[in-house]
Amino acid sequence: MKALYPLDLVQEQIQLLKKKLRTAGSIQEKNRLFRRLVNLLGVMEFLLAMNKH
């Protein structure tokens, strides 16, 4: 079984959302994906801060 690393999971999700954002058709979909991307960046920031301590 593959070990789960939170930073790697978040990074994978960020890459996936970036691809979806580039191909999104409507403004509403782009806004929704952008909000999810911003939230994931906040999660990444939190995880990095936790690793420093």
C-alpha positions as CSV (number, residue, x, y, z in Angstrom):
1,M,0.0,0.0,0.0
2,K,1.3,3.4,-0.9
3,A,2.0,5.8,2.0
4,L,-0.1,9.0,2.0
5,Y,1.7,12.2,2.3
6,P,-0.6,15.2,2.8
7,L,1.6,17.7,0.9
8,D,1.9,15.4,-2.1
9,L,-1.9,14.9,-2.1
10,V,-2.5,18.6,-2.0
11,Q,0.0,19.2,-4.8
12,E,-1.7,16.6,-7.0
13,Q,-5.0,18.2,-6.4
14,I,-3.6,21.6,-7.2
15,Q,-2.2,20.4,-10.5
16,L,-5.6,18.7,-11.4
17,L,-7.5,21.9,-10.6
18,K,-5.1,24.0,-12.7
19,K,-5.7,21.7,-15.7
20,K,-9.5,21.9,-15.2
21,L,-9.4,25.6,-14.8
22,R,-7.6,26.0,-18.2
23,T,-10.2,23.9,-19.9
24,A,-13.3,25.2,-18.1
25,G,-16.0,26.5,-20.3
26,S,-18.2,28.9,-18.3
27,I,-17.3,31.7,-16.0
28,Q,-19.2,30.1,-13.1
29,E,-17.2,26.9,-13.4
30,K,-13.9,28.9,-13.6
31,N,-14.9,30.8,-10.4
32,R,-15.8,27.6,-8.6
33,L,-12.5,26.0,-9.6
34,F,-10.6,29.1,-8.7
35,R,-12.1,29.2,-5.2
36,R,-11.2,25.5,-4.7
37,L,-7.7,26.3,-5.8
38,V,-7.4,29.2,-3.4
39,N,-8.7,26.9,-0.6
40,L,-6.1,24.2,-1.5
41,L,-3.3,26.8,-1.4
42,G,-4.5,27.7,2.1
43,V,-4.3,24.0,3.1
44,M,-0.8,23.8,1.6
45,E,0.3,26.9,3.6
46,F,-1.1,25.3,6.8
47,L,0.7,22.0,6.2
48,L,4.0,23.8,5.5
49,A,3.6,25.8,8.7
50,M,3.0,22.6,10.6
51,N,6.1,21.0,9.2
52,K,8.3,23.9,10.4
53,H,7.3,23.2,14.1
